[in-house]
Amino acid sequence: MHGLTPHRDAPQDGAGLSVRGGNRLSGAVRTSGFKHSLVTVAAAAAAADAPVRIDNCPDIVETSVLSELFRALGGSAEHGDGTLVLDASGITGADLPAGLAHRIHGSAYLLPALLSRAKRVRMPPSGGCRLGEGQHGRPAEHFVSVLERFGATGRMLPDGGLELTAERLTGCTVDLLDYTANRAVITGSTYSGATKTALLAASVAHGTTTLHHPYRKSDVTDLMVVLRELGADIEITGPETLVIQGRGPGTLRTPVRHTLVPDLIEVVTWICAGTLLADGPLHVAGPGMHRAVGVLGPEFELLERMGVRVDTSLAGLTVHPAQGPLRPVDFTAASRGVFSDNQPFFALLGAYATGSTTITDAVWANRFGYAPGLAALGMHVTHDGRSLRIDGPRPPHRAGQHVRATDLRAAAVLLLAALAVPGRTTLAETHHLARGYRDLAADLRGLGADITSIEASSAVTEKETVHA
């Protein structure tokens, strides 16, 4: 086990923020819709010959890129204030444009629809945060593997893209435990994607598909709701089994209007901000907040154990600032537990706890890219393989640091940590935030934070970073 210590590093490209911490936050914010549900509902729309209207749609990179992908492939997309209307009935294309597909990971979920429509599809490497351990970042082999079970022939391309052909997709039986890294805990980095791909393929395949042990968080349950409303025959036959009666492509024809649940990671972001940075109750609103609270059961259990106070109602949440030291916790982020996306915020909360908090990530092996930045800001963190220990109470306090975000959630938690530090912090690579938040910096400014955008070339001039 080893601690994290700072050293000088070269400048990095990417947009940046200058943060002057110490201001206390107050007021109210409104969440956007859940990003992970957005991309899977859009994938369902790609398989349909009817318009799908998505309400509470987040204004993020995924929304604009998915809209452009639909148009590039021959469909239509209309993006207004909080609404996205997708119609794939005109789609004729089968090759995802590289200039678009590489910008988001959600482009991969269009594969079943395009394959069923055109009998072939080619996708360049998809984008998103580089959380995987492979040469090309996030894993993609499981998309090929799942679709091969439905009768497709596929191959991975040297650049990390993939190519698939299928005269027709045929129903089959898939045990999704085959796509977990730990069958006992039922977790892993490909489990969620494999479930979504199988469910989408089954809805446009010919014949019966049985899916055992599917991933079952809200992005999958939302996908099931939309597919059913479009006309898919999906039955829950047991606590761990779905049966889908596929009738082939062109059979999903009922127009759908769907409202996204509040973004579950954004909700936890604001709970963390309100607990540590506010000078009074912080109000968090969003349509269907009671649904979000239900899905975030594992997170709310942890928050209660730590001593975080959140009042919930149908209208939203009220987060109360911590009145004293929090309590430490030990937990594992897993596919059927706390979201891996949320564990960075518990790491920051752990800095305000008396004792040691230990976080293990059973989904991604390298999800602690934020840890060096937290160490640079003065927290005591120790990284050991898939676990991170935070010793407290030792909140962020070291001013004048220049830190770099390695991914979306790292950017968000480092921004909150910087707001806790009296003095100036420079945060580089904050372009990641646009893939998960409408405008997190602007929302924080609206609550009283002092945050200024800076040019990419000056985001880090003499950067201090830290490595395990």
Protein Blocks (a to p, Z undefined) as FASTA:
>chain_A
ZZdddddddddedddddddehiaceddddddddfklmmmmmmmmmmpccdcddehiacdf
klmmmmmmmmmnopacdddehiacddfklpmbfbdcfklmmmpmklmmmmmmmmmmnopa
cddddedjdfbfbfnlpafklmmmmmmmnopacdddfkopacdddfbacdddddfklmcf
blklopajklmmmmmmmmmmmmmmgcjdddehiafbfklmmmmmmmmmnopacddfbfkb
ccdddebehiacbdcdddddddfklmmmmmmmmmmmmcbdcddddehklmmmmmmmmmmm
mmmmnopacdddfkbccddddfbdcddddddddfklccfklmmmmmmmmmmpgcjddddd
fkbmclmlmmmmmmmnopacddehjaccdddddddfbghiacddfbfklmmmmmmmmmmp
gcjdddehklmmmmmpfblmlmmmmnopacddddfklmpmbdcdddZZ
